């Protein structure tokens, strides 16, 4: 429980002194306001200096510096360029708050004066831009802002605060690496794990939260369709992999529509198809690249098994010999499990945020088919409850115009995605700080 005014706080102290430790925090609004100039400066620095997955060296160092300055016991280069900050504040629960740190290979086209001009060289030796096109700069700034508020109000809560700056979220490797190195064994095992993610479909100042499944299982799958090539004028003497691949693309849609329960959301998308080299040549193989999405882990396995059976069956029906059967390769190293928001924890967090921001600024969100490796923190042997919530990032007037005109807004991973960062950061810090304080005091 938190009180909104010093007057109310004083009245409660006079009437019920033993409750002072529980109800000691006044509204965070004014406190966060005073911190905003430094937080905006930090955001602009992070925005203009993005680093790609597994390359977050300078970003990691800056996060470590910020947490150290606040008095956290900081461990750097944990699970790659991960940073862990621990602040022990007496007996009580351990609350972990996580932010991701990596940028994307996108050339920013927002037209903002503070737009990222960072570039890098890709595998083909081409120069590409780098951008925080998924809001990780907002996430990191909110993490530091929350850490500052928790330290400023450390007399009002007891327990261990664990701040985690996680690298390589965009490639699904960061959480795996930090957990593998012993995040929950070398440091206090958290009782609760919290995170936030900006939303490109919600106005700044608003928060949305989904109980239960919030984000999806994500699998990348490669299919090599093999055949027997030849001259385009004599198709009867070949086993045409282009035709086979085309049949597979259409047939795999029946996995979702006819094999998996209509009550189980799932997606199977062919994002890439490549084969052949010339108009009159039938090639020897075609390569497909797919993304599979689901919530239920059993549905994920059903998708993969059905995909293997279906592609093999089509090849057999075309008379393809055993040695040329399709090869289905699932990139297990890139797999991202679904994120399941613990319903009990989610209810607590929603109540905390509603108290801080107002009920009118908090809504229930539906699950989305995007992926986030945050879900891994709830799938360890300890089975800790986790919750991630959506943080509105769209400039409110632009959001209203999109509603009035039916126009679309720049999405996450768009070169034109530009959060209304002052409102977004302030809302994120207030929402996360309020949530953490209540967890410490309600445990």
C-alpha positions in Angstrom: 0.0 0.0 0.0 1.3 3.5 -0.9 -0.1 6.8 0.1 -0.6 9.7 -2.3 0.1 12.7 0.0 2.3 13.6 3.0 -0.9 14.7 4.8 -2.4 11.3 4.4 0.8 9.7 5.5 1.0 11.8 8.6 -2.6 10.9 9.5 -2.0 7.2 9.1 1.2 7.4 11.2 -0.8 9.1 14.0 -3.5 6.4 13.9 -1.6 3.3 13.1 2.1 3.7 13.6 3.0 0.0 13.0 1.9 0.4 9.4 4.4 3.1 8.6 7.0 0.8 7.0 4.3 -0.6 4.6 2.7 2.7 3.7 5.7 5.0 3.7 6.0 6.0 0.1 4.3 9.2 -1.2 3.4 9.4 -4.9 6.4 8.8 -7.1 5.2 11.5 -9.5 7.2 14.4 -8.1 10.2 12.3 -7.2 10.5 11.0 -10.8 9.9 14.5 -12.2 13.1 15.7 -10.4 15.1 12.8 -11.9 13.9 13.3 -15.5 16.6 15.6 -16.8 19.3 13.1 -16.1 17.2 10.2 -17.3 16.5 12.0 -20.6 20.2 12.7 -21.0 20.9 9.0 -20.4 18.2 8.0 -22.9 19.6 10.2 -25.7 23.1 8.8 -25.1 21.9 5.2 -25.3 19.7 6.0 -28.4 22.6 7.6 -30.3 25.0 4.8 -29.4 23.3 1.5 -30.1 25.2 -1.7 -30.3 24.2 -5.0 -32.0 23.6 -8.3 -30.2 26.7 -9.8 -28.6 28.5 -6.4 -29.2 27.1 -4.4 -26.3 30.4 -3.6 -24.7 30.0 0.2 -24.3 26.3 -0.1 -23.4 27.2 -2.7 -20.7 29.9 -0.4 -19.3 27.5 2.5 -19.1 24.8 0.4 -17.3 27.4 -0.9 -14.8 28.6 2.7 -14.2 25.0 4.0 -13.5 24.2 1.1 -11.1 27.5 1.4 -9.3 27.0 5.1 -8.8 23.7 4.3 -7.1 25.4 1.9 -4.6 24.7 -1.4 -6.2 27.2 -4.3 -6.0 27.8 -4.7 -9.7 29.0 -7.7 -11.7 29.9 -7.1 -15.4 30.4 -9.4 -18.4 28.0 -12.0 -17.0 26.6 -14.2 -19.8 28.4 -12.1 -22.4 27.9 -8.4 -21.9 25.3 -8.9 -19.2 25.3 -6.7 -16.0 23.9 -7.7 -12.6 23.4 -5.2 -9.9 22.5 -6.3 -6.3 21.3 -4.0 -3.5 20.7 -5.7 -0.2 18.4 -3.8 2.0 17.7 -6.0 5.0 15.6 -9.1 5.3 12.8 -9.6 2.8 12.1 -11.0 -0.7 14.3 -10.7 -3.7 12.8 -8.8 -6.7 14.6 -9.0 -10.0 13.9 -6.3 -12.7 15.3 -7.0 -16.2 16.0 -4.7 -19.2 17.4 -5.8 -22.6 20.3 -3.8 -24.1 20.9 -4.7 -27.8 20.0 -2.6 -30.9 19.0 -3.7 -34.4 20.6 -3.5 -37.8 18.3 -0.7 -39.0 19.1 2.7 -40.5 17.0 5.2 -38.5 14.7 7.3 -40.6 12.7 9.1 -37.9 14.1 12.6 -38.8 14.7 13.3 -35.2 17.6 15.6 -34.4 18.9 12.9 -31.9 18.5 10.1 -34.5 21.2 7.3 -34.4 23.9 7.7 -36.9 25.7 4.6 -35.8 26.8 2.1 -38.5 28.5 -1.3 -38.7 29.7 -3.6 -41.4 27.7 -6.8 -42.0 28.8 -10.2 -43.1 28.8 -9.2 -46.8 31.0 -6.2 -46.0 28.1 -3.8 -46.5 27.6 -0.8 -44.2 24.4 -0.9 -42.3 22.8 1.4 -39.7 22.2 0.5 -36.1 19.1 1.7 -34.2 17.2 1.0 -31.0 14.2 0.2 -33.1 12.6 -2.0 -30.3 12.8 0.4 -27.4 15.6 -1.2 -25.5 17.0 2.3 -24.8 13.7 3.1 -23.1 13.9 -0.2 -21.2 17.5 0.6 -19.9 16.6 4.1 -19.0 13.6 2.9 -17.1 15.7 0.3 -15.3 18.2 3.0 -14.1 15.3 5.3 -13.2 13.7 2.6 -11.1 16.9 1.8 -9.4 17.3 5.4 -8.4 13.8 5.6 -7.0 14.3 2.4 -5.0 17.5 3.8 -3.5 15.9 7.1 -2.7 13.1 5.3 -0.9 15.2 2.5 0.6 13.8 3.3 4.1 10.4 2.3 2.8 11.1 -1.3 1.8 13.2 -4.3 2.9 14.7 -7.1 0.8 17.1 -7.6 -2.1 16.8 -5.7 -5.3 18.4 -7.4 -8.4 18.8 -5.3 -11.5 19.7 -7.2 -14.7 20.8 -5.6 -18.0 20.6 -8.4 -20.4 22.3 -8.5 -23.8 21.3 -10.3 -27.0 17.6 -10.4 -26.6 17.0 -9.8 -30.3 18.7 -13.1 -31.2 17.3 -15.0 -28.3 20.6 -15.7 -26.7 21.0 -13.3 -23.8 18.7 -14.8 -21.2 20.0 -18.3 -22.0 23.6 -17.2 -21.6 23.0 -15.5 -18.2 21.0 -18.4 -16.8 23.6 -20.9 -18.1 26.3 -19.0 -16.3 24.3 -19.2 -13.0 22.2 -16.1 -12.7 19.9 -17.8 -10.2 22.7 -19.6 -8.3 25.6 -17.1 -8.2 23.2 -14.4 -7.1 20.1 -14.5 -4.8 17.4 -16.5 -6.5 14.5 -14.0 -7.1 11.1 -14.5 -5.6 9.6 -12.3 -8.4 10.9 -11.3 -11.9 9.6 -8.2 -13.6 10.1 -6.6 -17.0 8.5 -4.0 -19.3 8.4 -3.6 -23.0 7.5 -0.5 -25.0 4.4 -0.7 -27.2 4.1 0.9 -30.6 0.3 0.6 -30.4 -0.4 2.2 -27.1 -0.2 6.0 -26.2 2.6 7.2 -23.9 1.3 7.4 -20.3 -0.6 4.2 -20.6 0.2 0.6 -19.5 -1.3 -2.7 -20.6 -0.8 -6.1 -19.1 -1.8 -9.6 -20.1 -2.4 -12.3 -17.5 -1.3 -15.8 -18.7 0.3 -16.1 -22.1 1.7 -12.7 -23.2 4.2 -13.6 -25.9 4.8 -16.6 -28.2 7.0 -19.5 -28.8 9.3 -18.6 -31.7 11.1 -21.1 -33.9 13.2 -20.6 -37.0 13.0 -23.5 -39.4 14.9 -24.2 -42.6 13.6 -26.7 -45.2 15.8 -27.9 -48.0 13.7 -29.3 -50.8 15.7 -31.7 -53.0 15.0 -32.8 -56.5 16.6 -33.8 -59.8 17.4 -30.9 -62.0 17.4 -30.6 -65.8 16.3 -28.6 -68.8 13.1 -26.6 -68.5 11.9 -28.0 -71.8 12.0 -31.6 -70.4 10.3 -31.5 -67.0 9.2 -35.1 -67.3 12.8 -36.2 -66.9 13.3 -34.2 -63.6 12.0 -34.1 -60.1 11.2 -30.4 -59.9 11.9 -29.0 -56.4 10.2 -25.7 -57.3 6.9 -27.4 -57.8 7.5 -29.6 -54.7 8.3 -26.5 -52.6 5.2 -24.7 -53.9 3.0 -27.7 -52.9 4.6 -27.6 -49.5 4.0 -23.9 -48.9 0.3 -24.4 -49.6 -0.1 -27.7 -47.8 1.5 -26.6 -44.6 -1.4 -24.1 -44.1 -3.6 -27.2 -43.4 -1.5 -27.9 -40.3 -2.9 -24.9 -38.6 -6.4 -25.2 -40.1 -7.0 -28.9 -40.0 -4.5 -30.6 -37.5 -4.2 -28.2 -34.6 -7.2 -27.4 -32.4 -8.8 -24.1 -33.5 -8.7 -23.2 -29.8 -4.9 -23.1 -29.9 -3.5 -20.0 -31.5 -0.6 -20.7 -33.9 1.1 -19.3 -37.0 3.3 -20.9 -39.7 4.8 -18.4 -42.0 7.1 -19.0 -45.0 9.2 -15.9 -45.0 11.7 -16.8 -47.7 11.8 -19.1 -50.7 14.9 -19.4 -53.0 15.7 -21.8 -55.8 16.9 -21.9 -59.4 19.2 -19.7 -61.4 17.7 -19.2 -64.9 14.5 -19.2 -66.8 15.0 -22.6 -68.6 16.8 -24.5 -65.9 15.1 -26.8 -63.3 17.3 -26.7 -60.2 18.3 -29.4 -57.9 17.0 -27.8 -54.7 14.9 -25.1 -53.2 15.4 -23.6 -49.7 12.5 -22.4 -47.5 12.8 -20.3 -44.3 9.9 -20.4 -41.9 8.9 -18.9 -38.6 6.6 -20.9 -36.3 4.6 -19.3 -33.5 2.4 -20.6 -30.8 1.8 -20.3 -27.0 1.3 -23.9 -25.8 4.6 -25.9 -25.8 2.7 -29.0 -27.0 1.4 -27.1 -30.0 5.0 -26.1 -30.9 6.0 -29.8 -31.0 2.9 -30.7 -33.0 3.8 -28.0 -35.6 7.3 -29.4 -36.0 6.3 -33.0 -36.2 3.5 -32.3 -38.7 5.9 -30.2 -40.8 8.4 -33.0 -41.1 5.7 -35.6 -42.0 3.9 -33.3 -44.5 7.1 -32.4 -46.4 8.3 -36.0 -46.6 4.8 -37.1 -47.7 4.8 -34.6 -50.6 8.2 -35.7 -51.7 7.2 -39.4 -51.7 4.0 -38.6 -53.7 6.2 -37.1 -56.4 8.5 -40.1 -56.6 11.5 -38.5 -54.9 14.0 -41.3 -53.8 14.8 -41.7 -50.1 18.3 -40.1 -50.5 16.6 -36.9 -51.7 14.0 -36.5 -48.9 13.5 -32.9 -47.7 15.7 -31.8 -44.8 13.8 -30.0 -42.0 16.2 -28.1 -39.7 14.9 -26.4 -36.5 17.3 -23.8 -35.1 17.0 -25.0 -31.5 19.8 -22.5 -30.5 17.6 -19.6 -31.6 14.4 -21.0 -30.0 12.5 -18.6 -27.8 9.8 -20.0 -25.5 6.5 -18.4 -24.9 6.2 -15.8 -22.0 3.7 -16.8 -19.4 2.7 -14.0 -17.0 2.0 -15.6 -13.7 -1.7 -14.7 -13.1 -1.4 -14.0 -9.3 1.7 -11.9 -9.8 0.2 -10.1 -12.7 -2.9 -9.1 -10.6 -0.6 -7.7 -8.0 1.4 -5.7 -10.5 -1.8 -4.4 -12.2 -3.1 -3.2 -8.9 0.1 -1.5 -8.0 0.3 0.3 -11.4 -3.4 1.3 -11.2 -2.8 2.8 -7.8 0.2 4.8 -9.1 -1.0 5.9 -12.5 -4.8 5.7 -12.1 -7.1 2.9 -13.2 -7.9 4.8 -16.4 -4.3 4.5 -17.6 -4.0 0.7 -17.2 -5.7 -1.9 -19.4 -5.7 -5.6 -20.1 -3.8 -6.6 -23.2 -4.3 -9.6 -25.4 -1.4 -12.0 -26.1 0.7 -11.3 -29.2 2.6 -13.6 -31.5 5.9 -11.7 -31.0 8.7 -13.4 -29.1 10.7 -12.3 -26.1 13.4 -14.4 -24.2 12.1 -12.9 -20.9 9.9 -16.0 -20.7 13.0 -18.1 -19.9 13.3 -16.6 -16.4 10.1 -18.3 -15.5 11.1 -21.7 -16.9 14.0 -22.6 -14.7 13.9 -25.4 -12.1 12.9 -22.8 -9.5 9.8 -21.9 -11.5 9.8 -18.3 -10.3 6.7 -16.2 -11.2 7.4 -13.6 -13.9 5.4 -10.7 -15.3 6.2 -8.3 -18.2 3.9 -5.4 -19.1 3.5 -3.2 -22.1 4.6 0.5 -21.8 2.8 2.9 -24.1 5.3 4.8 -26.3 3.2 6.6 -29.0 2.9 10.3 -28.9 -0.7 10.8 -27.7 -1.8 13.2 -30.5 -0.3 10.9 -33.1 -2.1 8.0 -31.6 -5.4 9.9 -31.7 -4.9 10.9 -35.3 -4.3 7.2 -36.2 -7.6 6.3 -34.6 -9.5 9.1 -36.2 -8.1 8.6 -39.7 -7.6 4.8 -39.6 -3.9 5.3 -40.4 -1.1 3.0 -39.3 1.6 3.8 -36.8 5.3 2.8 -37.2 5.7 -0.6 -35.6 8.5 -1.9 -33.5 11.5 -2.8 -35.6 10.5 0.0 -38.0 13.1 2.6 -39.1 10.5 5.3 -38.3 9.7 4.1 -34.7 10.2 7.1 -32.4 8.9 6.8 -28.8 7.6 9.9 -27.0 10.5 9.3 -24.7 9.9 11.8 -21.8 6.4 10.6 -21.0 7.3 6.9 -21.7 10.3 6.9 -19.4 8.5 8.7 -16.6 5.6 6.3 -16.8 7.9 3.3 -17.0 9.8 4.4 -13.9 6.7 5.1 -11.9 5.0 1.8 -12.9 8.0 -0.4 -12.2 9.0 1.4 -9.0 5.5 1.1 -7.6 5.3 -2.5 -8.5 8.6 -3.4 -6.9 7.9 -1.5 -3.7 4.5 -3.2 -3.3 6.1 -6.6 -3.8 8.6 -6.0 -1.1 5.9 -4.8 1.3 3.3 -7.3 0.5 5.4 -10.5 0.6 
